[in-house]
Amino acid sequence: MQDWLAGFAAEIGTTPPTREELDMLLELAGVAARAAERPAAPITCWLVGRAGLDPRDALAVGQRLAGDSEANSS
């Protein structure tokens, strides 16, 4: 996966995510998929990039929204 990310990043003129950023984005994708539906995962990560958010901050937002969603469905 690292080779793909490095190559893709180079092609679009940026750097690949650090290991920590990658872990946060993958966790966020999991949160989004469980809180909504699977297609929400990649789109959520796209929104993070578009907004220029730090993955750690984005994960916190995702976890809060997922918690709100669970509380409202109970």
ABEGO torsion letter per residue (X at the ends): XAAAAAAAAAAAGBBBBBAAAAAAAAAAAAAAAAABBAAAAAAAAAAAAAAGBBAAAAAAAAAAAAAAAAAAAX
